[in-house]
Amino acid sequence: MKFRICKFNELTAMEMYEIARSRFEVFAMEQKIIQEPELDGIDNECYQVFYMDNNRVVAYCRDRKSTRL
């Protein structure tokens, strides 16, 4: 299990893949939100906050308001 807070450019390729997969599962598959683009271009302005278990993202949010950790 791993909890991380990082800037977008600090994510590994696997972390970004798992975050994108998790967001797609929640917003497109579960909530049926398909009119709005999931990759909206603001991730690079946000801190990524997530929790991984068995190499899967099980909790995630992005924080646009924080200016520093």
TORVORO-594740 format. One record per residue: residue number from 1; residue in three letters; z, x, y of N, C-alpha, C in turn. Coordinates in pm, 1 decimal. Layout:
BEGIN
   num   residuo       n_c3       n_c1       n_c2      ca_c3      ca_c1      ca_c2       c_c3       c_c1       c_c2
   NUM       ala          Z          X          Y          Z          X          Y          Z          X          Y
...
***
This chain:
BEGIN
   num   residuo       n_c3       n_c1       n_c2      ca_c3      ca_c1      ca_c2       c_c3       c_c1       c_c2
     1       met        0.0       84.3     -117.2        0.0        0.0        0.0        0.0       89.1      123.8
     2       lys      -76.6       48.3      223.3      -91.3      131.0      342.3     -107.5       42.6      465.9
     3       phe      -27.7       71.1      567.3      -35.9        2.3      695.8      -90.2      101.7      796.5
     4       arg     -191.5       59.3      875.2     -250.0      150.5      973.6     -277.7       81.6     1105.3
     5       ile     -261.3      157.0     1212.0     -304.1      117.8     1346.4     -388.8      233.8     1396.4
     6       cys     -512.5      205.7     1434.5     -599.0      314.5     1480.0     -708.3      259.7     1571.2
     7       lys     -771.6      350.7     1640.6     -888.5      315.4     1720.3    -1008.8      301.8     1626.8
     8       phe    -1109.6      231.5     1673.2    -1228.0      205.1     1592.4    -1290.2      334.3     1540.0
     9       asn    -1300.9      435.7     1625.5    -1367.2      559.8     1583.8    -1282.5      642.7     1487.1
    10       glu    -1160.3      599.7     1459.9    -1074.5      668.9     1364.2    -1080.7      607.0     1223.9
    11       leu    -1150.0      495.3     1210.6    -1163.5      430.8     1079.8    -1254.0      512.7      988.6
    12       thr    -1220.2      514.5      860.2    -1312.2      573.2      763.2    -1420.9      469.8      733.5
    13       ala    -1527.8      514.3      673.1    -1634.5      421.8      635.0    -1582.0      314.9      539.4
    14       met    -1498.1      353.9      445.1    -1443.3      257.9      349.1    -1350.2      157.8      416.9
    15       glu    -1268.3      203.7      512.1    -1181.5      111.3      585.9    -1264.6       10.3      663.9
    16       met    -1370.2       54.9      731.9    -1454.8      -37.0      808.7    -1523.8     -136.5      716.5
    17       tyr    -1569.7      -89.1      602.0    -1633.1     -178.8      504.8    -1534.2     -286.3      459.4
    18       glu    -1412.6     -246.7      424.7    -1312.4     -341.5      378.0    -1271.7     -439.8      487.9
    19       ile    -1262.9     -392.4      611.8    -1232.0     -481.7      724.3    -1344.4     -583.2      742.5
    20       ala    -1468.6     -537.5      742.5    -1583.1     -628.1      758.9    -1587.5     -729.1      644.7
    21       arg    -1562.3     -683.5      525.2    -1561.3     -772.9      408.6    -1451.2     -878.3      420.9
    22       ser    -1334.5     -835.8      460.9    -1222.7     -928.5      477.5    -1252.4    -1032.1      585.5
    23       arg    -1305.1     -986.5      698.7    -1337.7    -1079.5      807.3    -1445.2    -1178.6      764.5
    24       phe    -1546.0    -1132.7      691.3    -1650.5    -1222.6      641.8    -1591.4    -1326.3      547.7
    25       glu    -1504.8    -1281.4      455.3    -1443.8    -1375.0      360.9    -1363.3    -1482.6      432.4
    26       val    -1287.3    -1443.6      534.1    -1202.0    -1540.0      604.7    -1283.9    -1631.3      694.3
    27       phe    -1365.6    -1573.6      781.8    -1434.0    -1655.7      882.2    -1557.0    -1728.3      828.0
    28       ala    -1640.9    -1661.9      753.7    -1763.8    -1726.2      705.7    -1740.8    -1807.5      579.3
    29       met    -1674.7    -1748.2      481.4    -1659.9    -1815.2      352.5    -1550.8    -1923.5      354.6
    30       glu    -1432.2    -1890.4      405.5    -1321.8    -1986.2      401.5    -1326.9    -2087.5      515.5
    31       gln    -1347.3    -2039.0      637.5    -1341.4    -2128.1      753.9    -1478.3    -2183.3      793.7
    32       lys    -1583.7    -2136.3      728.5    -1721.4    -2184.7      752.4    -1766.6    -2165.4      897.4
    33       ile    -1719.5    -2058.0      960.4    -1761.6    -2026.9     1096.9    -1882.9    -1935.9     1086.8
    34       ile    -2000.1    -1994.8     1102.8    -2122.7    -1916.4     1089.5    -2206.7    -1915.8     1217.3
    35       gln    -2166.3    -1992.7     1318.2    -2241.3    -1997.6     1442.6    -2213.3    -1876.1     1531.4
    36       glu    -2096.3    -1816.4     1517.0    -2057.1    -1703.0     1600.1    -2074.7    -1573.9     1521.8
    37       pro    -2129.6    -1470.6     1585.5    -2144.9    -1343.9     1513.5    -2008.7    -1280.3     1484.8
    38       glu    -1987.2    -1238.6     1361.9    -1860.1    -1176.2     1326.4    -1850.7    -1035.8     1384.5
    39       leu    -1958.0     -962.0     1379.8    -1960.3     -829.0     1441.5    -2005.9     -849.0     1585.2
    40       asp    -1909.2     -865.8     1674.9    -1935.9     -909.9     1811.5    -1941.2     -799.2     1915.6
    41       gly    -1930.5     -673.5     1873.0    -1945.3     -562.8     1967.3    -1819.8     -522.2     2042.7
    42       ile    -1705.1     -584.2     2014.4    -1584.4     -543.9     2087.2    -1487.2     -461.1     2002.9
    43       asp    -1521.8     -436.7     1878.1    -1432.5     -358.2     1792.1    -1403.9     -220.2     1849.8
    44       asn    -1503.0     -159.0     1912.9    -1481.1      -24.5     1967.4    -1388.1      -24.2     2088.2
    45       glu    -1354.1     -141.1     2141.6    -1259.4     -152.6     2252.7    -1118.0     -184.6     2203.4
    46       cys    -1101.1     -202.0     2075.0     -976.2     -253.2     2019.9     -905.6     -151.5     1930.6
    47       tyr     -774.2     -171.1     1920.4     -700.6     -105.1     1813.6     -716.7     -191.7     1688.9
    48       gln     -739.6     -129.1     1576.7     -751.9     -197.0     1449.2     -616.0     -187.5     1380.3
    49       val     -561.0     -300.7     1343.5     -430.4     -306.3     1279.0     -452.7     -372.1     1143.3
    50       phe     -421.8     -300.8     1036.1     -448.5     -358.0      904.8     -355.2     -303.3      798.5
    51       tyr     -349.3     -378.8      689.9     -265.2     -346.2      575.6     -353.6     -350.2      452.2
    52       met     -350.9     -242.0      375.6     -432.4     -234.5      254.4     -343.1     -230.1      131.4
    53       asp     -387.1     -298.9       27.1     -319.0     -298.3     -101.8     -426.8     -286.4     -208.6
    54       asn     -413.6     -188.6     -296.3     -514.8     -163.1     -399.5     -654.0     -147.3     -338.4
    55       asn     -662.3      -74.7     -227.6     -788.2      -45.2     -158.3     -859.8     -168.5     -104.2
    56       arg     -787.7     -278.2      -82.6     -843.1     -398.0      -20.2     -761.6     -432.6      102.6
    57       val     -829.0     -473.5      208.8     -759.3     -520.2      329.0     -700.2     -657.2      297.4
    58       val     -568.4     -668.3      311.9     -501.3     -795.7      284.9     -444.3     -857.5      411.7
    59       ala     -440.3     -781.7      520.0     -398.0     -834.0      650.3     -469.3     -752.0      756.7
    60       tyr     -514.0     -820.1      863.7     -592.6     -750.6      965.4     -583.9     -823.2     1099.2
    61       cys     -581.0     -745.8     1205.3     -603.1     -800.6     1339.0     -655.7     -688.8     1427.2
    62       arg     -710.3     -726.7     1538.7     -752.9     -626.1     1635.8     -686.7     -658.9     1767.7
    63       asp     -646.8     -554.7     1837.5     -568.3     -569.3     1960.0     -648.8     -513.4     2076.9
    64       arg     -689.7     -600.3     2168.3     -766.0     -558.2     2286.7     -675.9     -524.6     2404.8
    65       lys     -553.1     -570.3     2404.6     -466.6     -558.4     2521.8     -394.0     -425.5     2532.7
    66       ser     -360.1     -363.7     2421.1     -282.7     -240.1     2425.5     -361.7     -128.5     2492.4
    67       thr     -294.4      -51.1     2572.2     -358.9       63.9     2635.6     -319.3      193.2     2567.5
    68       arg     -211.5      188.0     2492.2     -170.3      305.3     2415.0      -74.2      261.7     2306.7
    69       leu      -59.4      345.5     2207.2       34.5      314.6     2098.9      170.6      366.8     2132.6
***
